[in-house]
Amino acid sequence: MKKEQLQKTIDYLNSKGLKKPEIGIVLGTGLGKLIDEITIELEIPYSEIPHFPVATVEFHSGKLVYGTLSGKKVVVMAGRFHLYEGYNLWEVTYGIRTMHALGIKNLLISNAAGAINLNYKKGDIMLIEDHINLQGSSPLAFKGAKDFGNIFADMLEPYSKKINEQLKVIAKENDITLHEGVYASVVGPQLETRAEYRMLQILEVDAVGMSTVPEVIVAKQLNIPCCAVSVLTDECDPKNLQPVDIAEIIAIAGEAEPKMITLFKELISNL
């Protein structure tokens, strides 16, 4: 059933002229301006794509964008899906399976996250080198999952070391401070308590968010090399916790976004 659903999605997108993108990109909260850098050929609202979920978060725009960036054909998810919107993990990762079926060879992911490592500050960027899944389930734990590949996906290297090394070189060349660290994915949508932030510090987590990990697990099942960059939008110090302002988080993501765009554009030209 799921394979048939996906095939209908792909048939529709192919019929619209969306064919053979080389690179898939997922844009996180407040990180939509990369679209402005693309020579766009197609923009398709999620609501028009058969079986595609629809983004319900107001700061996620909800469209698939296809075109050329840095000389490569890209397909971009402008808006992603989260467990906290009431979706299941098949729906949360449906876009990744769609981009894979369209033919992508590499996957670039971005997100907005809270800094657990107190050496990292608001507006900094962190390259994810490993993760902890605290969402309580797996996007590979459903009947028929083996139809899409090995369900016992190897998590030795969820984030491509080769791509990460390229990003570190690009950051250095462009004088961008790029931290590296461990990202923990929680369900949300509520933010964490002081006790939960202390727990994450004990787990040696560097940043926390509500996305990305399910997408990366599915990418591993499908053998797509991927990387993920977090824009750190708040500092999660349990000893000095301040009320969180979502508008401020979006604003900080927007200020840091040009650094992420530089990293992604130069990386794409090198892939």
N, C-alpha and C positions, 0 to 999 in steps of 0.2 A: 504493500500500500504506500509506504513512504517513498519507495523508489519511483513509483508511478507519479506521485505528487511532484517530486523533484523534476521528473522528466517533463511534466506539463509546464513547470516554471521555465525550464531551459528552452523548451520548444517556443514558448512565448517570447522570451528574450532574444533568441536567435531570429525569430520572425521580424523583430523590430530592428535587426541589424547589429545586435550586440554579439560579436563573434571574436573568439580567440584573444582575450585580454592576456597580457603577460604577467601583470602584477595586480593583486587585490589589496585594497586599503580600507581599513575601518577607522572612521573618525569618531573620537570620543567627545564627551561633554565640553562644549565651548570651543571645539577645535575644527570648525567647519570651513575656515578660510582657505584651506589648501585647494578647494574647488576653484577658487579664482585663478589659480595657476595653471589650470587644465584647459587645453583646447577641446572644448566639449562637443561631442557628436550626438550624444543622447542623454536625456534626463528623464527617468521614469519613476513616478511616485510609487512607493511600495504598495499603495492601495490598488494600483492597476495590475500588479503582478500576481498571477494565479498562485494561491497557497502561500504567498509571502506574508509574514506578520506585518503589523503596522506599528511604527514607533509612537508611543503614547506620551513620552516625556517632552515637555514644551521646548526644551533646548536641544532636542534631537530632531532634525528636519524631516527625515523619512523619505529618502529617494536614492535610487541607484544612478550613479553618474558614470558615463563611459566616454573616453576620449584619449588624448595624448598628453603625456607629462614627461618632460626630460627625454623625449624621443621614443618613449615606450607606450604601448597601449595599456591603459589602466582601467579598472572598474572599481568604483569607490562606493562604499556604504556610507552615505551621509546620514547618520542616525543608526544606532544599534538597538538591540533588544536585551532586556534584563529580566532576571527572575522576579525582581520586585514589582514589575509591571503585571505580574500574573501569568507570564508565559512559562511553559515548561522548557527543559533544556534542549529538546529537539528544535523548538521554535527559536530559542535564544541563539542557536548556532546554525540556523537554516541558511543565513546569508553566506557563511563560510562554505557550506556544502554546495550552495549555488555557484559561488565564484570558482570553486574547484571544478565543478562540472562544466563551467564555461571555458576552463583551460588555464587558469592562472598557474604560474610557476613559483611565485614567491608571494608572501603575505606580510603586509606592514600594518601594525595595529597601534593605535594611540588611545590614551585614556587620561582622565583627570583623577588624581589620587591624593590622599592625605599622607603627609610625611610623618612616619613613625620614628625614623632615625632623626634625632634632634640636631644632627650636624647638617641636615638638609633643610632648606628654607623655602618659603612661599615663592613661586615663580621659577624655581629650579626645575631641571629636567633630569629624569632618571631612566636609564636603560635597564630593562628588566633582564636579569640573567638567570633567575629561577623563581618559582612561585610555590605558594602553599594554598591548596584548595580548601577553603572553609565554608563552602556553599552546601555541604551535606549530601552531595550526589555527584554523578558523573554524566556527561552528555553521551557517553558510550553505553550506558546502562539501560538499554531498551530492547524489546524483542525485535529481532531482525537487524540489530546493529552490525552484526558480522557481514551482512550483505555489502557494507561500505568499506570493509577492510578489517584489519586485525583489531579486535576489541581490547586486547592486552597490549595497548600501545606503549612503547618504551619511552619513559620520561627521563632518560639519562641526560638528554639535551633538548628540552622543549623549545628553547630559543636558539636559533642557529648561531653557533660561535663564529662562523665565517662572516655572517652578516653583521653581528655585533662588533667584530674587529674592524670592519669597514666603517661602521658608524663612529667608532671611537677615533679613527683617523680623520674622518670628515669633521668631527667636532673640534679636534685639535687644530686643524687647518683653518677653521672659521672662528677660532677663539670662543667656542661655546663650552661652558662648563657642563659636562655630562657625567652625572653620578652613575654608579652601577648598583643594583641591589635586588633584594627579594621582595616580590609583590604578593600580598595576601588578598584573596578574593572572598568577600563576605556577601550575604544575601542583600542586606539593607531592607528598605530604603532609609530607615533610621540610621543616624550616625552612632558611633560607638560610645560606650560609657567609659569613664576613667579606668574602671577595672578591666574592661576589654582592651583599652590601649596598653595597659600594663602587661596584660597577657601577650599581646602582639610584640611588645618589647622583649619579653622573656623568650618568645619564639624566634627572636633575631630577625624580625620582619623590618624592612626599610620603608615600605609604603603600603597603604591599604586602599582598596576600591571595591566596586560592585560589579565588575565585568572582566573581560579579557581571558581569564583562565579557561572557561568552557570553550571559547573560540580556539585557544591554543591547543587544548586537548584534541579537539576535532581536527585541527590542522595536522597534528602528529599522526592521528589515525590515517589521514589521507596523504601523508608523506609530503606536505607542503612546508618548505623551509620558511620560518617566520621570525620576526622580531617585534618587540613591543616597547613603546616609549611612554612613560608617565610624565605628565605635567603636574608638578606638586602644587596644589592650590591652597592647602592649609597645613598648619603645624599642629600635630596631635600630641601635645605634651600633657600627660595626665596630672602633673603637678601644677600646671598653669593653664587649665582648659578654659577657653573663651567660647561664648555662644557662636554658632556657625551661621554665616550669612550666605545663602546660596547665590545671591546676586554678586557678592564679592568673589566667590569661587569662580563663577563664570567670567568675571572681569579679569581675574588673575590668569586664568587659562588663556584668555584672549591676548593678554600682554606677553605671555611666554610663547604663544603660538608661532611667531615668526622664526624662532630658533628651531622648532620642530619641523616647520616647512622647509627650512634650509637643509636640515639633515635628510629628510625624506626625498627632496628633489635631487640632491647630489647622489644619494644612495641609488635611486632609481636609474640615474644615468650610468652608474657603475655595474648594475646587476646584469 
